[in-house]
Amino acid sequence: MPDESGPRAADRARVAVLLLLALLACDAVLAVGLEARGALSRLVLGTLLLLPLALPVAGIVRRNRRAYAGATLCLTPHFVYGLTEMVANPALRPVAALMLVLSLALMGALVAYLRLTRPRAA
């Protein structure tokens, strides 16, 4: 059986991170679009949901491990927003549930990449 901790597994984890990041950004745009409040509120919500996703993208593309570690912290707004909307807003419940699932899956993919690329002890 081939070793799954090699560079191919890390590349698959990296692709999963990028795909989940894009899906989470699309879900954030959908949540902002379905928001019933005014334009200023949508702008603030969009900024709070999309800016943290955009910050680590350059480092993730360059395979910078620090960017992957920092990206785990950037998922906090999505988790909090998704959890809050699941409880408080029945109209946004499906979008919020998808945001929760995607943020947890992205967290798992980020941790998987970090584990697969950690430096080996000599």
SVG drawing of the C-alpha trace seen along z (x, -y; Angstrom):
<svg xmlns="http://www.w3.org/2000/svg" viewBox="-38 -52 56 54">
<polyline fill="none" stroke="black" stroke-width="0.4" points="0.0,0.0 1.5,-3.4 2.4,-5.9 -0.3,-8.6 1.8,-11.1 3.9,-12.0 3.8,-15.1 0.8,-13.8 -1.4,-13.8 -0.2,-17.3 -1.2,-18.4 -4.6,-16.9 -5.1,-18.6 -4.0,-21.9 -6.5,-21.5 -9.2,-20.7 -8.3,-23.9 -8.5,-26.1 -11.8,-24.5 -13.4,-24.8 -12.2,-28.4 -13.9,-29.2 -17.1,-27.5 -17.1,-29.3 -16.7,-32.6 -19.6,-31.8 -21.7,-30.9 -20.8,-34.1 -21.8,-36.1 -25.1,-34.2 -25.7,-35.0 -25.0,-38.7 -27.4,-38.6 -30.2,-37.1 -29.7,-39.5 -32.9,-41.5 -31.2,-44.6 -30.1,-47.8 -27.2,-48.3 -24.8,-49.6 -25.4,-46.5 -24.8,-44.2 -21.5,-46.0 -20.3,-45.6 -21.4,-42.0 -19.8,-41.3 -16.5,-42.8 -16.5,-40.9 -17.1,-37.6 -15.0,-38.0 -12.0,-39.9 -10.8,-37.2 -11.0,-34.7 -9.0,-36.9 -6.1,-37.5 -4.4,-34.1 -5.0,-33.3 -1.6,-34.5 0.2,-32.5 -1.9,-29.4 -1.1,-29.6 2.6,-29.9 2.4,-26.9 3.4,-29.0 2.7,-26.9 2.2,-30.1 -0.6,-31.2 -2.3,-27.8 -2.0,-28.1 -3.3,-31.7 -6.2,-30.7 -7.6,-28.6 -8.1,-31.8 -9.8,-33.5 -12.7,-31.0 -14.0,-32.4 -16.3,-35.0 -18.0,-32.3 -18.4,-29.9 -19.9,-32.6 -22.2,-34.0 -23.3,-30.5 -24.1,-29.4 -25.9,-32.7 -28.1,-32.6 -28.9,-28.9 -30.4,-29.8 -31.9,-33.2 -32.9,-33.4 -35.1,-30.5 -35.0,-32.1 -31.2,-31.8 -31.0,-28.4 -29.9,-26.4 -27.3,-29.0 -26.0,-29.2 -25.9,-25.4 -23.8,-25.2 -21.5,-27.9 -21.0,-25.9 -20.3,-22.7 -17.9,-24.4 -16.0,-26.2 -15.5,-23.0 -14.5,-21.1 -12.0,-23.8 -10.6,-23.7 -10.1,-20.0 -8.4,-20.4 -6.1,-23.1 -5.1,-21.0 -4.5,-18.0 -2.2,-20.1 -0.3,-21.3 0.1,-17.8 1.2,-16.4 3.8,-19.1 5.3,-19.3 9.0,-19.0 10.2,-15.5 12.3,-15.0 15.8,-13.7"/>
</svg>
